[in-house]
Amino acid sequence: MTDAIFNHNHLEDFSLAIFRKIGCPEDHAKLATEVLLKADLRGIDSHGIARLSGYVRLWDKKRVNSSPSIKIVHESPSTAVVDGDSGLGLVVAPRAMEIAISKAQIAGTGWVAVKNSNHFGIAGYHAMMALPHDMIGMAMTNASPLVAPTFSIERLLGTNPIAVAIPALTQPPFVADFATTTAANGKLEILQRKNQRAPLGWIQTKDGLPSTDPNEGRNGGALIPLGSDREHGSHKGFCLGSWVDIFSAVLSGANYGPWVPPFVAFLDPPSDPVGEGIGHFLGAMRIDAFRPADEFKRHMDNWISRFRSAKTVEGEERLIIPGDPERELNEERMRDGIPLNKKVVEDLQALGARFNINF
């Protein structure tokens, strides 16, 4: 199945029109579109425009408020809790990150926990917001319970990604953005669309046995924490996913663990919620709160340069610095276009037909 190539401006216009149609104010529609398209440009196709119809379906179910009143409900000089008013996480998280940055400008660091939000796209976008301010950015979120902790067959955690963005002087920034599972659920969705098998270590059956069927989740199976099994460190992935869940939700007042609302609209949220919506945790640290920013960034250049020059194993040309593949794909796709799977194109065409927008 050959991917079709689309200019990012075309996808941007279409996404913007859809968000307007569901009632997003203009600034919210533009922000949500920017976050969504940044995923596609950076090669994280699982979280890009392929997710657009999913957000619309949540809006149909009245689980997304397209015009939320995002507000601080508790704060200190360097911290805040934000209520997202059931808004798109694509909008709520950047607003919360702006608050974290503004607090860091005054206090040196800023930390914001978010409740009552929804799926926020790629974590890297929000962390990278700190870079122009000579700050280190962090972003994490909990997510639909699709993951079985080590030794369990129950789905109790989400893929719960973590992102950290660190500026350098002349080198590109260090940007680590990763799920705390062996693979994000969106990667399985891509395999499903392409009718391909999953590598061993991504997913298990309902009985806890290894599987390569990307549809296993529909049969009661579960994703596996980072590390794939105990012998390869899945207990560490379980710890990381738990950390994200606690910081994002137990701290903010959002739902956590198995009570997190599912992203798919055909499943209803748990009837016994322990909090409000999905939770995020965002942070910004002013570099000059620790040492002069230029001095730090020169040493980051040195760190990155030294690691780039590392001797590699046979068959590998270079060591990859976190952020390199995404930055290179961003440049390539801005120039050559964004590939979309045929099933994604058909989904977007149907979405366009519904709202009388020609995809």
Summary of the structure (lengths in Angstrom):
residues: 359
radius of gyration: 20.0
end to end distance: 19.6
largest distance: 55.3
contacts: 1299
relative contact order: 0.17
helix: 43%
strand: 17%
